[in-house]
Every structure is written in C-alpha cells, then in structure tokens.
C-alpha cells in the first residue's frame, strides 16, 4: 500500500460541489463501499481557503485517479504520492 495525500483546490464556484463529493466519499468509506485497494484515512476541509486535504492508502494510484474521474471531480487537485516524512513528534 502507498500513502497518498490529495489536496483539492476547488474554485469558489465549485466549493459546494466539492463538499458534496467529499461527503459522498466519506459515507462510502464509512459504509465500506470504496473500491477494493482504496482506504480513506483522513479528510480535512479549510472553509477559509476552500481547500480540502484527504489522506489515502492505496494499492494503485491510478485506481484512485480513476475513482476521481468517476465522481466528476473537475477542479484542481495535487497528489503527493508516498511523500518523505521529515518529522513526527515522538520519532526523534
């Protein structure tokens, strides 16, 4: 499994659609209806800046991108695939 951070950057006119889709994905995760190999770990939304942050564990990044296409995500997203952790309290 690979850790993937997805940063959603919807424009002002797409914020409500983004929130709806994020809520749908959260419900799918709770009901264990996500595609096999996709595990949603955390979701954050910054109302002030209209930015969402999702933490996933996936077996294939392409599978995650295909799921995003199926949900009609049509705003900018940035993927951080298996980023190098520089610091975590308690590790040092």
QUIPEQUI-V178447 format. One record per run of one state. SS is the DSSP state (@ for helix, = for strand, . for the rest). FROM is the first residue (numbers start at 1). TO is the last residue. If there is no record, write none. Layout:
ss->(SS & SS)
from->(FROM & FROM)
to->(TO & TO)
This chain:
ss->(. & = & . & @ & . & = & . & = & . & @ & . & = & .)
from->(1 & 2 & 10 & 12 & 31 & 38 & 47 & 51 & 59 & 61 & 71 & 76 & 82)
to->(1 & 9 & 11 & 30 & 37 & 46 & 50 & 58 & 60 & 70 & 75 & 81 & 92)
